[in-house]
Amino acid sequence: MKISIIVPVYNVESFLRRCLDSCIRQDLDLTEYEIIAVNDGSSDHSADILKEYVSNYKNISIIDKTNGGLSSARNAGLKVAKGEYVWFVDSDDWIKENVLLKIYKRISESDAEVLTYEAVTSTESGEVRSCEHRSLAENRVYTGLEMYNSGYVFPYSGAPFYIFKKSFLEKNLLSFYEGILFEDLLFSCRMMACAQRCIFVQDVYYYYYVREGSITQSRSSLKKALDAIKIADILHEEQLAKTELMNNFIYNSNIAASVLGIQMQWCRLSGLDRNKARLAFIEREYWLDCIRKSRKIKFILPFMLLKLNIPLKIK
C-alpha cells in the first residue's frame, strides 16, 4: 500500500462528498492507496454518506467511534493505516485531483520523510485566495529547522499541509495530543524538530475551506487560552530534555510565538475568564527566556501587556 489518506469526520454532511470525491479522483489504482474515514460520533447524515461510499469504492474503510475530537480521530486512523505514506485530510477541505502518483514518486525517489506543497483557501462566498508565500525551493532537501524558518505560517502550521512517511512518524512517536484545541501547533512543531529530509512541490495540492464555526474562526474562549498555555508547557518540558540546537530553537520559537496568540485570546475575554487566563499565564516563568532564546523580540510586547494586565489588542 503506497498512501493512506486519513479523513476525520464529524457532522460535515454538507462538505463530505466533495472531500471524498477529490480523494477518489486520483491516478493511483484503488489497490495502491486507501481512504480511512474516521466517523467521530457524527449526529448528522455523515455516517450514511460514508456507508454509501464504502459500498461503491473498495479502498474506503470506516472507523466508527464515540466523539473524541480531531486528534482522537486522526490517531485512530493512524493506528490502522497500511500505507507507506500518510496524508491527513480534513473532511471540509479537498485535494487536487490526480496528484497521488506524482506525490508518491517525488517523496519515495527523494527518500523524504516529509513532503509539503502549495495550498489555497476557499470561503463560503466562493472566494479563492492563495496562502502566504513560503521561501522554499522545489529542487532541494530541507531539514525540519530549515523548513520551519522558511515558512511556519498559517495555515502551514497545520498537519494536512504535509505528507509523512509513516515510519518517520512511528520512529519519532509522533501522534496528536488529545483533548486540546490547536493540536496542530504542537504536532507540527514536534514534527519539524525531528525531520531531517523534507521536500517541497510548487503546485497547489490542497484546498483549505474556511467556514463559520470552525475552531480558527470561532470567538475567543478561556479553553482556547488555557490550551495554548498547555501546549507551551508541553513544549517547554520536552525541550528541557533535549540538547539538540534544532529541537531547542524550534521549541523556543513556538513558545515565544504562542505568547501573542495567548494575549490575543486573553484580551478578548472578560470578567473571571480574563483573570483566570492571565493568572495561568503569569504563573509560568519561562516566557521571557524562550523569547530571548528564539531571538523574536517582537513577542516581548504581548508578554508585557499580559504581565501588566493591559488588555490592548495588537494588530
C-alpha positions in Angstrom: 0.0 0.0 0.0 1.5 3.3 -1.1 -0.5 6.0 0.6 -3.1 6.2 3.4 -5.5 9.2 3.4 -7.0 9.7 6.8 -10.2 11.7 6.9 -11.7 12.6 10.4 -15.4 13.1 10.1 -17.7 14.9 12.5 -21.0 16.4 11.4 -19.8 17.5 7.9 -22.7 16.2 5.7 -22.6 19.4 3.6 -18.9 19.0 2.7 -18.2 15.3 2.9 -19.0 14.3 -0.6 -16.7 17.0 -2.0 -13.8 15.8 0.1 -14.3 12.1 -0.6 -14.8 12.7 -4.4 -11.5 14.5 -4.5 -9.8 11.6 -2.7 -11.3 9.1 -5.2 -10.5 11.0 -8.3 -6.8 10.1 -8.3 -4.3 8.5 -10.6 -3.2 5.6 -8.4 -5.1 2.3 -8.7 -7.6 1.7 -5.9 -5.4 -1.2 -4.7 -2.4 1.2 -4.2 -4.0 3.6 -1.7 -6.6 3.7 1.0 -9.0 6.2 2.4 -9.7 5.7 6.1 -12.7 7.7 7.2 -13.0 8.1 10.9 -16.6 8.8 12.0 -16.0 10.6 15.3 -19.5 10.2 16.6 -21.4 12.3 14.0 -25.0 13.0 14.7 -26.0 14.2 11.2 -26.1 12.2 8.0 -22.3 11.9 7.7 -22.3 8.2 8.6 -24.9 7.4 5.9 -22.8 9.2 3.3 -19.7 7.2 4.4 -21.6 3.9 4.1 -22.7 4.8 0.6 -19.1 5.5 -0.5 -17.8 2.3 1.2 -20.3 0.3 -0.9 -19.1 1.8 -4.1 -15.3 2.0 -3.5 -13.3 -0.9 -2.2 -10.4 1.3 -1.0 -12.6 3.2 1.5 -13.0 1.9 5.1 -14.8 3.4 8.1 -13.8 3.6 11.7 -16.9 4.3 13.9 -16.0 5.8 17.3 -17.5 7.9 20.0 -16.7 11.6 19.8 -13.2 12.4 21.0 -12.2 15.3 18.8 -9.9 15.8 15.8 -6.7 14.4 17.5 -8.5 11.3 18.6 -9.9 10.7 15.2 -6.6 11.2 13.4 -4.8 8.8 15.9 -7.5 6.2 15.3 -6.9 6.3 11.6 -3.1 6.3 12.0 -3.2 3.1 14.1 -4.7 1.1 11.3 -3.1 2.8 8.3 -1.3 0.4 5.9 0.3 3.0 3.6 4.0 3.7 3.3 3.0 7.4 3.4 0.2 9.2 5.3 -1.9 12.3 4.4 -4.3 13.8 6.9 -7.1 15.5 5.0 -9.8 17.4 6.9 -13.3 16.5 5.8 -14.5 20.0 4.9 -11.4 20.5 2.7 -10.5 18.8 -0.5 -7.4 17.8 -2.5 -6.4 18.3 -6.1 -7.4 15.5 -8.5 -4.8 13.1 -9.9 -1.9 14.0 -7.7 -1.2 10.9 -5.7 1.1 9.3 -8.3 3.3 12.4 -8.6 3.3 12.7 -4.8 4.4 9.1 -4.4 7.1 9.3 -7.0 8.6 12.5 -5.6 8.6 11.5 -1.9 9.8 8.0 -2.5 12.5 8.8 -5.0 13.9 11.6 -2.8 13.7 9.3 0.3 12.0 12.2 2.1 10.3 11.9 5.5 8.0 14.9 4.7 6.6 16.4 1.6 4.9 19.8 1.6 3.2 21.8 -1.2 1.2 25.0 -2.0 -2.4 25.4 -0.8 -5.2 27.9 -1.3 -8.1 28.9 0.9 -11.7 28.9 -0.1 -14.5 30.7 1.7 -18.3 30.1 1.9 -18.8 33.0 -0.6 -16.6 31.2 -3.1 -13.6 33.4 -2.8 -10.3 31.5 -3.5 -7.1 33.0 -2.1 -3.5 31.9 -2.2 -1.9 31.2 1.1 1.1 33.2 2.3 4.2 32.5 0.3 7.0 30.4 1.9 10.6 30.7 0.9 11.0 27.1 -0.3 12.7 25.9 -3.4 11.5 22.7 -5.3 14.8 21.2 -6.1 16.4 20.7 -2.7 16.1 18.8 0.5 15.5 20.7 3.8 15.9 19.8 7.4 12.9 20.4 9.6 14.7 23.5 11.0 15.2 25.0 7.5 11.6 24.3 6.6 10.4 25.9 9.9 12.5 29.0 9.2 11.3 29.2 5.6 7.6 29.4 6.3 6.0 28.2 9.5 3.0 30.4 8.9 -0.8 29.9 9.0 -2.2 27.6 7.6 1.1 25.8 7.1 1.3 25.1 10.8 -1.4 22.5 10.2 -0.8 18.8 9.7 -2.9 18.5 6.4 -0.3 20.6 4.6 2.3 17.8 4.8 2.5 14.2 3.7 4.5 11.9 6.0 6.5 8.8 5.7 4.7 6.5 8.2 7.9 5.0 9.6 9.1 8.6 10.3 6.0 9.2 12.5 6.4 5.8 14.2 10.2 6.2 14.8 9.7 9.7 16.5 6.5 8.7 18.3 4.6 11.5 16.6 0.8 11.4 17.1 -1.8 14.0 18.1 -2.3 15.2 21.7 -5.9 14.5 22.6 -8.3 16.8 24.4 -6.9 20.2 23.4 -7.6 22.8 20.8 -4.8 23.9 18.4 -3.4 20.4 18.4 -1.6 21.0 15.1 0.6 23.7 16.7 2.0 21.0 19.0 2.2 18.3 16.4 3.8 20.3 13.6 6.4 21.8 16.0 7.4 18.4 17.2 7.4 17.1 13.6 9.8 19.8 12.3 12.1 19.3 15.3 12.6 15.7 14.3 12.6 15.9 10.5 15.9 15.6 8.5 14.7 15.2 5.0 11.8 17.4 3.7 10.9 18.4 0.2 8.6 21.0 -1.4 6.5 20.8 -4.5 5.5 24.1 -6.0 2.0 23.0 -7.0 -1.4 23.5 -5.3 -2.4 20.2 -3.9 -4.8 21.3 -1.1 -7.9 23.4 -0.8 -8.5 24.7 2.7 -12.1 25.6 3.3 -12.6 28.5 5.8 -16.1 28.3 7.2 -18.1 29.8 10.0 -18.0 27.8 13.2 -14.5 26.3 12.7 -12.0 26.5 15.6 -9.9 29.0 13.8 -12.9 31.3 13.0 -14.8 31.0 16.3 -14.7 33.5 19.1 -12.1 33.6 21.9 -12.7 31.4 25.0 -11.0 30.5 28.2 -10.4 27.0 26.9 -8.5 28.3 23.9 -6.3 30.5 26.1 -5.6 27.7 28.6 -5.0 25.1 25.8 -2.4 27.4 24.2 -0.7 27.7 27.6 -0.8 23.9 28.0 0.9 23.4 24.6 3.6 25.8 25.7 4.0 23.8 28.9 4.4 20.6 27.0 7.0 22.1 24.6 8.9 23.6 27.4 9.1 20.4 29.3 10.2 18.5 26.2 12.9 21.0 25.2 14.4 20.8 28.6 15.1 17.1 28.0 16.7 17.8 24.6 20.1 19.1 23.8 20.0 19.4 20.0 20.0 23.0 18.8 17.4 22.3 16.1 14.9 21.0 18.7 15.5 23.8 21.2 15.3 26.6 18.7 12.0 25.3 17.1 10.5 24.7 20.6 11.6 28.1 22.0 10.4 29.9 18.8 7.0 28.2 19.0 6.6 29.0 22.7 7.6 32.7 22.0 5.1 32.9 19.2 2.4 31.4 21.4 2.6 34.5 23.7 1.0 36.6 21.0 -1.8 34.0 20.5 -2.5 33.8 24.2 -2.5 37.6 24.6 -5.0 37.9 21.7 -7.3 35.3 23.3 -7.0 36.9 26.7 -7.7 40.5 25.8 -11.0 39.4 24.1 -12.2 37.7 27.3 -13.9 39.4 30.2 -14.5 39.1 33.9 -13.4 35.9 35.6 -12.3 34.2 32.4 -9.9 37.0 31.6 -8.5 36.9 35.2 -8.1 33.1 35.1 -6.2 33.2 31.8 -3.9 35.9 33.0 -3.1 34.1 36.3 -2.4 30.9 34.4 0.0 32.8 32.1 1.9 34.7 34.8 2.4 31.5 36.8 4.8 30.3 34.1 8.3 31.7 34.4 9.7 30.5 31.1 8.2 33.1 28.7 11.0 35.7 28.6 13.7 33.1 28.5 12.1 31.4 25.5 11.6 34.7 23.8 15.3 35.5 24.3 16.5 32.1 23.0 14.2 32.4 20.0 15.6 35.9 19.2 12.0 37.0 18.5 12.0 40.3 20.4 8.6 41.3 19.0 6.9 39.0 21.4 8.0 41.0 24.4 5.2 43.5 23.9 2.3 40.9 24.3 4.2 39.5 27.2 4.4 42.8 29.0 0.7 43.6 28.2 -0.3 40.3 29.9 2.1 40.8 32.8 0.9 44.4 33.5 -2.8 43.4 32.9 -3.3 45.8 30.0 -5.9 44.3 27.6 -4.7 46.1 24.5 -5.4 44.4 21.1 -2.3 44.1 18.9 -2.8 44.3 15.2 
